[in-house]
Amino acid sequence: MQAQAQARLVAALARLDSLAADTLRRSGVPGLAVAVVADGEVVVAKGFGRRQVDRPDPVDADTVFQLASLSKPLATTVVAALVGDGPLAWDTPVRRSVPELRLGPPAIADAVTLRDLFSHRSGLPDHAGDDLEDIGFGRIAVIERLRFLPLDNRFRASYAYTNLGFTAAAEAAARSTGRSWEEISAERLYRPLGMDRTSSRHADWLAQANRAVLHRQQGERWQALFDRDADVQSPAGGASASVRDLARWMTLQLADGRFAGQQVVAAEALAETHRPQMVSKAPADPARDHAGLYGLGWGVGYDDQGQVQLSHSGAFFLGAATTVVLLPAQKIGIVVLSNGQPVGAVEALARSFVDLVLTGTIRRDYLPEFGKAFAAMMAQPYPAVVIPQRPQPARPPAAYTGSYANDYVGTAVVRLAGSGVAPGGAAGAGSNLVLELGPARRPFALEHVSGDTFRYQPTGENAVGPSAVVFAPGPGGRATSVRIDNLNLQGQGTLRRQDP
């Protein structure tokens, strides 16, 4: 490392504690942890703040955080190890191992490869299948139902971020070995690197005494309210780790797959994950702006001097935010993990550090910028329920009760609550109806809005405010179908009555 670059790194490291403290103060996030690697050495691994907001236990370098989508570049590192072994390749069709995945017509379905799904260019719509995870479907059940979503003309033509599509590719890679994803991840990456606190199982995170719990912001307060079991999409969002462990992984990434003198991952297979595969964001001004690019589980960017920056963030809206940035030319990497919902804190800290390393100054205040972006991402994606000034009465309950179904959502049941209270929610004003969703028939109280429109409060990672549930009456006033708005983002939310 040149003397000037070394001096900037030393100065950036000297400011890291104050940057972290300032980030906690300004964002209110309860805790975070940071690791920095440079030239093959771990130069920082430490924690700041608390593991849980109302308890004194401090975050340290060994505190285990849920990684959310920072799991993705971890996952493609595992798959790169398998690709390096052969005969698995990035262009292996996924259906060879996962015949349950059928996207589009047969000619497309049989052509979808690991590369297509890991680079989010499969043609699936954005976040396809996440809504099914929220209502309780398992990994393979969701993968099977992706066939019912329209690809239109998007296959290999446009980018759309899909956790379950990504998971299907990892599932295919694991099946090629005869092992589960959770087993092969530990066998090919976590254990060889000594990542003793890293796992792809939610139960392992729960078993860690030194773990950071999820927090959501409620007004001015941060509260530990939720648990997020992401085992359904483990390769895409279900890993957990400490920053000390992730420093080892960053070291391998920056050393062409080598760690402690051993070639753990074949260099060329790993390099392919770093190569741009798809335009993720078109430049606003093609004459001046960089395009957003995505590799295999990595965002690929370039600084003003044309040097590569690899990055990925993770976000659980239920209460976690993570990020990693690698500077391959400088052999420097930083990872920041937090136990608060995404408000831009981890990205602002990482980008400020990168600015200091590259230029010696922080170019701008990143926290408001990233905070605004995440606020937009967390906005309700389905229509808000509007309560009219003069609500119309509902029909008798018998007009709505019964079974409804479609291929994507499966069966939904509307029944009388008996006491008027559903186990999964509060009693609905003016209604004693319950909506049951998913394979376990999770119950949700229906609250009458007006006429044939009701509402309920969804739960899970993608739930925001109440969703409308709108019945369509047939002859005699009995409903023949129901539309559930939060499950209708891709036009799959209308279910037809099944009972006579």
Secondary structure, 3 states (H helix, E strand, C coil): CCHHHHHHHHHHHHHHHHHHHHHHHHHCCCEEEEEEEECCEEEEEEEEEECCCCCCCECCCCCEEECHHHHHHHHHHHHHHHHHHCCCCCCCEHHHCCCCCCCCCHHHHCCCEHHHHHCCCCCCCCCCCHHHHHCCCCHHHHHHHHHHCCCCCCCCCCCCCCHHHHHHHHHHHHHCCCCCHHHHHHHHHHCCCCCCCCECCHHHHHCCCCECCCCEEECCEEECCCCCCCHHHHHHHCCEECHHHHHHHHHHHHCCCEECCEECCCHHHHHHHHCCCEEEECCCCCCCCCCEEECCCCEEEECCCCCEEEEEEEEECCCEEEEEEEECCCCEEEEEEECCCCCCHHHHHHHHHHHHHHHCCCCCCHHHHHHHHHHHHCCCCCCCCCCCCCCCCCCCHHHCCEEEEECCCEEEEEEECCCCCCCCCCCCCCCCEEEEECCCCEEEEEEEEECCEEEECCCCCCCCCCEEEEEEECHHHCEEEEEEHHHCCCCCCEEEECCC
